[in-house]
Amino acid sequence: MYPLGMDYPRESGIVLIPTRFVWPYGGRAVYISGSFTGWTQWPMTPVEGCPTVFQTICSLPPGYHQ
């Protein structure tokens, strides 16, 4: 997953790190947002067998993200 407008083609030489985000506090709909999403909301999905735990995996370039 990349933020809109931030596609990193393989030819660019940028290494992306799969980064797992977990929200174990339940909810009806859970989203993540940050500088790496362009501050848009990305939905998180419930973990199979644990409906109160949500997760998503984002491919992020190395560096500082908010």
C-alpha positions as protocol buffer text, in pm:
chain_id: "A"
residue {
  index: 1
  type: MET
  ca { x: 0 y: 0 z: 0 }
}
residue {
  index: 2
  type: TYR
  ca { x: 119 y: 344 z: -82 }
}
residue {
  index: 3
  type: PRO
  ca { x: -38 y: 679 z: -7 }
}
residue {
  index: 4
  type: LEU
  ca { x: -206 y: 833 z: -308 }
}
residue {
  index: 5
  type: GLY
  ca { x: 45 y: 1013 z: -524 }
}
residue {
  index: 6
  type: MET
  ca { x: 337 y: 834 z: -358 }
}
residue {
  index: 7
  type: ASP
  ca { x: 392 y: 529 z: -579 }
}
residue {
  index: 8
  type: TYR
  ca { x: 744 y: 392 z: -552 }
}
residue {
  index: 9
  type: PRO
  ca { x: 822 y: 186 z: -862 }
}
residue {
  index: 10
  type: ARG
  ca { x: 1074 y: -92 z: -815 }
}
residue {
  index: 11
  type: GLU
  ca { x: 1310 y: 87 z: -1051 }
}
residue {
  index: 12
  type: SER
  ca { x: 1335 y: 384 z: -812 }
}
residue {
  index: 13
  type: GLY
  ca { x: 1565 y: 192 z: -579 }
}
residue {
  index: 14
  type: ILE
  ca { x: 1355 y: 283 z: -274 }
}
residue {
  index: 15
  type: VAL
  ca { x: 1328 y: -10 z: -35 }
}
residue {
  index: 16
  type: LEU
  ca { x: 986 y: -47 z: 126 }
}
residue {
  index: 17
  type: ILE
  ca { x: 945 y: -200 z: 470 }
}
residue {
  index: 18
  type: PRO
  ca { x: 624 y: -398 z: 541 }
}
residue {
  index: 19
  type: THR
  ca { x: 499 y: -243 z: 866 }
}
residue {
  index: 20
  type: ARG
  ca { x: 217 y: -398 z: 1068 }
}
residue {
  index: 21
  type: PHE
  ca { x: -17 y: -176 z: 1266 }
}
residue {
  index: 22
  type: VAL
  ca { x: -246 y: -334 z: 1528 }
}
residue {
  index: 23
  type: TRP
  ca { x: -541 y: -185 z: 1719 }
}
residue {
  index: 24
  type: PRO
  ca { x: -648 y: -432 z: 1994 }
}
residue {
  index: 25
  type: TYR
  ca { x: -922 y: -215 z: 2147 }
}
residue {
  index: 26
  type: GLY
  ca { x: -1219 y: -305 z: 1928 }
}
residue {
  index: 27
  type: GLY
  ca { x: -1456 y: -80 z: 1742 }
}
residue {
  index: 28
  type: ARG
  ca { x: -1707 y: -91 z: 1459 }
}
residue {
  index: 29
  type: ALA
  ca { x: -1475 y: 65 z: 1202 }
}
residue {
  index: 30
  type: VAL
  ca { x: -1106 y: 131 z: 1262 }
}
residue {
  index: 31
  type: TYR
  ca { x: -880 y: 343 z: 1042 }
}
residue {
  index: 32
  type: ILE
  ca { x: -518 y: 449 z: 1037 }
}
residue {
  index: 33
  type: SER
  ca { x: -391 y: 779 z: 906 }
}
residue {
  index: 34
  type: GLY
  ca { x: -59 y: 958 z: 912 }
}
residue {
  index: 35
  type: SER
  ca { x: 198 y: 1135 z: 702 }
}
residue {
  index: 36
  type: PHE
  ca { x: 250 y: 807 z: 514 }
}
residue {
  index: 37
  type: THR
  ca { x: -116 y: 805 z: 400 }
}
residue {
  index: 38
  type: GLY
  ca { x: -129 y: 1173 z: 309 }
}
residue {
  index: 39
  type: TRP
  ca { x: -344 y: 1205 z: 625 }
}
residue {
  index: 40
  type: THR
  ca { x: -629 y: 1016 z: 459 }
}
residue {
  index: 41
  type: GLN
  ca { x: -800 y: 733 z: 647 }
}
residue {
  index: 42
  type: TRP
  ca { x: -705 y: 378 z: 551 }
}
residue {
  index: 43
  type: PRO
  ca { x: -936 y: 106 z: 685 }
}
residue {
  index: 44
  type: MET
  ca { x: -799 y: -163 z: 914 }
}
residue {
  index: 45
  type: THR
  ca { x: -947 y: -513 z: 901 }
}
residue {
  index: 46
  type: PRO
  ca { x: -1048 y: -742 z: 1189 }
}
residue {
  index: 47
  type: VAL
  ca { x: -807 y: -1026 z: 1265 }
}
residue {
  index: 48
  type: GLU
  ca { x: -966 y: -1361 z: 1184 }
}
residue {
  index: 49
  type: GLY
  ca { x: -1084 y: -1523 z: 1506 }
}
residue {
  index: 50
  type: CYS
  ca { x: -1036 y: -1199 z: 1705 }
}
residue {
  index: 51
  type: PRO
  ca { x: -1312 y: -958 z: 1603 }
}
residue {
  index: 52
  type: THR
  ca { x: -1197 y: -691 z: 1851 }
}
residue {
  index: 53
  type: VAL
  ca { x: -843 y: -678 z: 1706 }
}
residue {
  index: 54
  type: PHE
  ca { x: -783 y: -483 z: 1384 }
}
residue {
  index: 55
  type: GLN
  ca { x: -470 y: -475 z: 1172 }
}
residue {
  index: 56
  type: THR
  ca { x: -323 y: -350 z: 848 }
}
residue {
  index: 57
  type: ILE
  ca { x: 15 y: -384 z: 681 }
}
residue {
  index: 58
  type: CYS
  ca { x: 158 y: -82 z: 500 }
}
residue {
  index: 59
  type: SER
  ca { x: 471 y: -80 z: 285 }
}
residue {
  index: 60
  type: LEU
  ca { x: 663 y: 224 z: 404 }
}
residue {
  index: 61
  type: PRO
  ca { x: 992 y: 375 z: 293 }
}
residue {
  index: 62
  type: PRO
  ca { x: 1252 y: 397 z: 571 }
}
residue {
  index: 63
  type: GLY
  ca { x: 1240 y: 717 z: 771 }
}
residue {
  index: 64
  type: TYR
  ca { x: 1040 y: 914 z: 1022 }
}
residue {
  index: 65
  type: HIS
  ca { x: 662 y: 905 z: 983 }
}
residue {
  index: 66
  type: GLN
  ca { x: 391 y: 1076 z: 1185 }
}
